């Protein structure tokens, strides 16, 4: 747990420096592994750390020079886009590899397994995905080089946030940020029980992730007071993330189904994947509903709202 720092001794510039240095160090630690492209976990960790850095910059956006902020964030967004595309393919290849490694015969109990008749088609899909992944790697290398050439991290370090013109204290500013993130997530609550609203539930996942990251940014100020809310936001983010993964799969499967010139093994595998992902998506949605209902019953979000409105 981050060491709690008294609000009486902390200022916005010190907090900013503490956060960006931590995230930049974490990103830089993964550069070599991402360049090699042999272990997908390096890319995954870099993407997460870059998103944390981006979230920190977003939290401090109103306290820094707008032009300098935009210059710093542009290249981060570009690299995140490339990393995101690569990560989507990496997870698909990993998922298919696990499916193809399943039992040759259908297991008892009604659970779905690929079986021998699907494997050849699954391997065809894996080969196509690996070709797509190979095309992205040069773009990642280019975006990493651009990050270095433009001295993006140096620019981020040079930003000097100040609350002098806002008329609020560090405590008020931090809690305003948390409340804004919470309200964004709750603006999407009408879609919680609408399983078909893929776009809105994806936006809710992003909102939960942003709430989590903002809470983590201010954990050094509030400690255990915000830890339960960090865990709650993480649960929502991950549950909706599981759903989103299968939504992406179903979109790709539709493209596969509409493509022509495919052999029988490929089509069998696509039909199997459609059934598998439809089932898993429905299960993930039910898991999300259960998590959301429990958090509401525990008045988790109401308690977080009360916390943000508690001003000395």
N, C-alpha and C positions, 0 to 999 in steps of 0.2 A: 504494500500500500504506500502511495506517495506520502512523504513527510508533510504534516500539516504546517502551514506557514501562517502566522498571525496576519490578519488583514491590516493590523496597525503598522506592520513592518514591510508589507508587500506593496508594490506599486505596479501599474499596468506594464511598464517597460521591462521590469525584472521578470514578471510572469511571462510575458511574450518571449523574452530571450530564453528562459528556462524551457518553454515548450518547443520552440522551433529548433533549438539545439538538439533536444532529445530526438525529434522526428527526423531531422537531417542526418544525424549520426546513424539512425536505424536504416534509412534509405541507402546511405553510402556503403553500409556493411554488406548490402546485397548486390552491389553493382557487378562485381566480378562474376558471381554465380549467374546473374541474369544475362550477362554478355556470353557466357559459355553456353547457356541454354540447355543444360543437361539435366538439371533437377528443377522441376516445376515449382517447388516450394520457395525457391529464391524469388521467383517472379511474384508469387502470391504474397510473400511478406513485404516485398517492395511496394506492391500495389496498396496493401493495407496501410503501410507507413506513409506513403504519399497522400492517401486519402485523409489520414489524420493530420498531416501538414496542411493540406488544403482546407480542412475543417477549422484548424487553428487560425489560418489567414482569414477565413470567412468570419470567425468570431470577432476578429480585430479590425475588420474591414472599415468600419466607421471611425476608427481612431488613427488611421494612417493616411498618407498621401494617396489620393485616388489613382493618379497616373502610375506611381511606383507599384502600387498594389496590382493593377491590371497587367503591367509588364511582367511581374513575378508569376502571376497565376496562369498566364497564357500558356507557357511552356509546360507547366505542371499538368494542365488539362490535356494538352496534346499527348504527353507521355502516358497519362492515365488512360486515354482512349486506346492507345496501342496495347498497353498492358491488359486492359479489360477484354479486348478482342482475343488476345492470346490466352488469357485465363479461361474464358468461356470454352475455347477449343480444348485446352488441357484437361478441364474437368469432364468434358464429353468423352474424350479418349480414355480417361481413367475409368469412367462409369461403364463404357462399353467393354473395356478390357476385363473388368470384374464380372460383367454379365457373361462374356464369352468363356470365362474360366469356371462358370457354374457347372452343376452336374449335367451329365450327358442325357439322363432320363428325367422326365418330369417327376418331382418329389411328391410324396404323399401330403395330404392336408390342403390341397388346392392352391398352393403357392406357385407363382409363375417362375419358371426357369427357362433359359434360352433353348436348351436342348441342342442336340447335334444338328438338327435341320435348320437352325437359325445361325449357327456360328459362321458359316462361310459368308453369308450376307453381312453379318456384323463386322467381320474382318474387312470386307470391301468398304464399309462406311468408315472404319478406322483409317484405312489407307487414304481415303479422300480427305478426312479431317487432318491427317498428318501433312498432306500436301498444302492445305490451307494454312496450317500453322507455320510451315517452313517459309511461306510467303510473308508472314508478319514479322519474323525475326529481324530482317534487315531494317524494317521501319522502326523497331524498338531500338536497335543500335544507333540509328540516325537520331532518334528523339533523345536518347541518352547523351549523345555527343553534343546535340544542340543545348541541352541543359548545362553542360560544362562550358561550351563556347560562349554562351550568353551570360555565364556567371550568375545563374539564377539563384543559387543558394546564397551567394555573396550579397545579391540584391535583397533577398529576404532578410538576411541578418542586418542590413542597413536600415530597414524600416524602423521608425521611431514612434510607436503608438503613444498617444496622449489623450487623457480624458479632460484636459483643461478647459476645452470649449464645450463640453457636453453638459456640465453642471451636475454630474452624478458622481457618486463615490465608486470605488472598485467593486464593493459589495453589490451596490444597486445595478451597476453595469453588468456584472456577471449574472445576477439573477434575472435581469431583463433578457439576456441572451438565452438562458435556460427556458424561460417562459415563452419566448418566441418560438423556440424549437418544439416545445410541448404543444403549443397552439396549432402549429403547422401539422403535427401528427394527428391531433384531434379533429382538424378540419376534414380529415379523410375517414373519420369513424363511420359516417353513413354508408360506406362501402364494405364494412367489415363482414356483413352477412349477405353480401352479393358476390358469390364465388366467381361469377363470370366477368367481373370488372377487373380484368387483368392489369390494365394501365394504372388504375387508381390504387390497387393493392401494391403494385410495384412502387408507386410514389410514396405510399405509406411505409414501405420497407426503407426507402431512402430517408424519410423523415425520422423514423425510429433510429436509424444509424446515426444521423446528424445529432439527434438528441443525446444519444449515448456518447458520441465523441465530445460534444460540448460539456456534458457532465464530467467526463474524464479530464477535460482541460482544466476544470475548476475543482477537481477533487483535492488538490493540494491546499485549497482554501477552506474546504468544508469537511473533508475526511469522511467519517462514517455516516454523516448526515445525508450524503448523496449516494453512497455505495449501493443501497437497496434499489435505488432508481436506475443506476447504471446496469445492474443485473436484469432489471425488468425490461429496460429498453433493448438490451442484448437479446433477451428471449424473443421479443416481438420481431426484432430484425432477423434473427436466424430462422424463425418459423416462416416468416414471409419470404426469406431467401430460399428456403427449400421449395416453396411453391413456385417462386420465380424461375428456379432452375428448370423445373418441369414445363413451365410455360414456354421457356426458350426452346426446350426440346420439341414440344408439340409444334411450334412454329417451323422449326427445321424439318420435322417429319412431314409437314404439309408440302414443303418444297420438294422433298424427296418423292412424295407420292405423285406430285404433278410432273415430275421429270420423265422423259421418255427414254427408250433404248436400254432399260435396265433388265438384268437377268432375273430369273425366278428366285434365286437365293437372296438377292438384294431386296426384292419386293416382299418376300416372306419376313425378312429381318425388319423391314420398315413397318409392316403390319403388326409384328410382335411388339416393336418398340412403341407403337401408338397405343396399344392396349396397356403395356407396362407403365408408360408415363402418365396415361390418363388415370390409372389406378393410383399410382404414387402421388399424383397431384391432388387427388381427392383426399387421400390420407393426410397429406401435408396440410391441406386446408382445414380439416377437422382438428388437427393438432394445434393449428393457429387459433381457431375459435376457442378451444379449451384454455389455452394460455391467456388469451385476451379476456375471457370471461372471469377467470380466476383473479387476474390483476384488477379488473373492475370491482369484483366482489370484495377484494382486500382494500379498495379505495386507494390504490397505489398512486394513480395520477392525480387524484384530489389532494393527497398528502404532498405530492411534489408541487402542485400549484400553491398550496398554503405556504410551503417552504419559500418559494420564490417571492411571495407577497409579504413575508416577514422581514420588515426593514427596521433597523435600529432607530 
